[in-house]
Amino acid sequence: MSHMYTDPQPTPDAMYMPYWLGLELNLYLSSTGLFLVGIWFDKIPEKTLVWSANRDDPVCAGSKVNLTLSVHLVLTDTNGREFVLYNGTGTSHATMQDDGNFVLRSSSSGVLWESFEFPTDVILPGQVLVMGQKMFSSANGTVDYSTGKYRLEI
């Protein structure tokens, strides 16, 4: 089974958080007109990005995110260039947890990959940073989400 999340606007295919958090995983339209695979607060006036997979390589409209049968989570831009977000084995399904963590799970529900292991510039409640993890600021707030010059390292 392949799941695609391509529309930057909320769609039935988008993965939503409970209404009280309003977090969504989808392609996020940045102020530059390019898109990031991201998780953001959708229920507040300023759509606040809390995690992104391709912060240094935004893509054009028409790009796709696929969870494929061959167990890859891949972002493909309009030129066919692929950004592998997860390349492993045994993925059975993906879930968006109540705490905002996007998780790929095995058929026995074990965690194979999770967005919390790759923090960007926001720590969500319940998210734990472990020894050796680094978290970088964005370059310029809501204008440029690429990796900034400030970092937190555990």
C-alpha positions as CSV (number, residue, x, y, z in Angstrom):
1,M,0.0,0.0,0.0
2,S,1.3,3.5,-0.8
3,H,0.0,6.6,0.9
4,M,0.5,10.0,-0.7
5,Y,0.3,13.4,1.0
6,T,0.6,16.0,-1.7
7,D,-1.9,18.8,-1.2
8,P,-0.7,21.7,1.0
9,Q,-4.3,22.3,2.1
10,P,-6.0,20.1,4.6
11,T,-7.3,17.0,2.8
12,P,-9.0,13.7,3.9
13,D,-5.6,12.0,3.2
14,A,-3.8,14.3,5.7
15,M,-3.0,12.9,9.1
16,Y,-4.6,15.1,11.8
17,M,-3.9,15.4,15.5
18,P,-6.8,15.5,17.9
19,Y,-8.8,18.8,17.5
20,W,-7.5,20.2,20.7
21,L,-3.9,20.2,19.4
22,G,-4.5,20.8,15.8
23,L,-1.3,19.3,14.5
24,E,-1.1,18.1,10.9
25,L,1.5,16.2,8.9
26,N,1.5,17.2,5.2
27,L,3.4,19.3,2.7
28,Y,3.8,22.8,4.3
29,L,3.8,25.9,2.1
30,S,6.6,28.2,3.2
31,S,6.7,31.9,2.6
32,T,9.1,31.3,-0.3
33,G,6.4,29.4,-2.2
34,L,8.3,26.1,-1.7
35,F,7.1,23.1,0.3
36,L,8.5,21.2,3.3
37,V,7.4,17.8,4.6
38,G,6.3,19.0,8.0
39,I,4.2,18.9,11.1
40,W,2.6,22.1,12.2
41,F,-0.1,23.6,14.4
42,D,-3.0,24.0,12.1
43,K,-5.7,25.3,14.6
44,I,-4.1,28.6,15.4
45,P,-4.0,31.7,13.2
46,E,-0.3,31.5,12.5
47,K,0.4,28.0,11.2
48,T,3.5,27.2,13.3
49,L,5.9,24.6,11.9
50,V,7.2,22.3,14.6
51,W,9.1,19.7,12.6
52,S,10.3,19.3,9.0
53,A,12.1,16.6,7.1
54,N,13.5,18.6,4.2
55,R,14.2,22.0,5.8
56,D,17.4,22.5,3.7
57,D,15.8,21.2,0.5
58,P,12.3,22.6,0.0
59,V,10.4,21.3,-3.1
60,C,8.0,22.8,-5.6
61,A,4.2,22.3,-5.8
62,G,3.3,18.9,-7.2
63,S,5.9,17.0,-5.1
64,K,4.8,13.8,-3.3
65,V,5.4,12.0,-0.1
66,N,5.0,8.2,-0.3
67,L,5.1,5.3,2.1
68,T,5.7,2.5,-0.3
69,L,5.3,-1.2,-0.3
70,S,9.1,-1.6,-0.4
71,V,9.2,0.1,3.0
72,H,10.5,3.5,2.1
73,L,9.2,6.9,3.2
74,V,10.2,9.1,0.2
75,L,9.7,12.7,-0.8
76,T,9.8,13.0,-4.6
77,D,10.0,16.4,-6.2
78,T,8.6,17.4,-9.6
79,N,11.9,16.6,-11.3
80,G,11.8,13.0,-10.0
81,R,14.6,13.7,-7.4
82,E,14.0,11.5,-4.3
83,F,14.7,12.4,-0.7
84,V,14.6,9.2,1.4
85,L,13.1,10.0,4.8
86,Y,13.2,6.3,5.9
87,N,14.8,3.4,4.2
88,G,14.3,0.3,6.2
89,T,12.4,-2.9,6.5
90,G,9.3,-4.1,8.2
91,T,7.1,-1.1,8.1
92,S,3.5,-2.0,8.5
93,H,1.8,1.3,9.1
94,A,2.3,5.0,10.0
95,T,0.7,6.8,12.9
96,M,0.5,10.4,14.1
97,Q,0.6,10.2,17.9
98,D,-1.3,12.6,20.2
99,D,2.0,14.2,21.2
100,G,2.9,15.2,17.6
101,N,5.3,12.4,17.0
102,F,5.0,10.8,13.5
103,V,5.9,7.1,13.8
104,L,6.5,4.3,11.4
105,R,5.7,0.9,13.0
106,S,6.3,-2.8,12.4
107,S,3.5,-5.3,12.2
108,S,4.0,-6.0,15.9
109,S,3.6,-2.2,16.6
110,G,7.3,-1.7,17.4
111,V,8.7,1.7,16.6
112,L,11.0,1.7,13.5
113,W,11.4,5.4,12.9
114,E,9.9,8.5,14.5
115,S,10.1,12.2,13.9
116,F,11.0,12.9,17.5
117,E,14.4,11.3,16.8
118,F,15.1,14.1,14.3
119,P,14.2,17.3,16.1
120,T,14.2,20.6,14.1
121,D,13.7,23.8,16.0
122,V,10.7,23.1,18.4
123,I,10.5,20.6,21.3
124,L,7.0,19.3,21.8
125,P,5.6,18.3,25.2
126,G,6.6,14.7,25.8
127,Q,9.5,14.9,23.4
128,V,12.8,13.8,24.9
129,L,16.3,14.7,23.6
130,V,18.9,12.1,24.3
131,M,22.6,12.3,24.6
132,G,24.3,13.1,21.3
133,Q,21.2,14.7,19.8
134,K,21.4,18.1,18.2
135,M,18.6,20.5,17.5
136,F,19.2,23.5,15.3
137,S,17.3,26.8,15.0
138,S,15.7,27.8,11.8
139,A,17.7,30.4,9.8
140,N,15.0,33.1,10.0
141,G,11.9,32.2,11.9
142,T,8.8,32.0,9.6
143,V,10.7,33.3,6.5
144,D,13.5,30.7,6.1
145,Y,13.2,27.3,7.8
146,S,16.6,26.0,6.7
147,T,19.1,25.1,9.4
148,G,20.2,28.1,11.3
149,K,23.4,29.0,13.2
150,Y,22.1,28.3,16.8
151,R,22.0,24.7,18.2
152,L,21.2,22.9,21.3
153,E,23.3,19.7,21.9
154,I,22.7,17.2,24.6
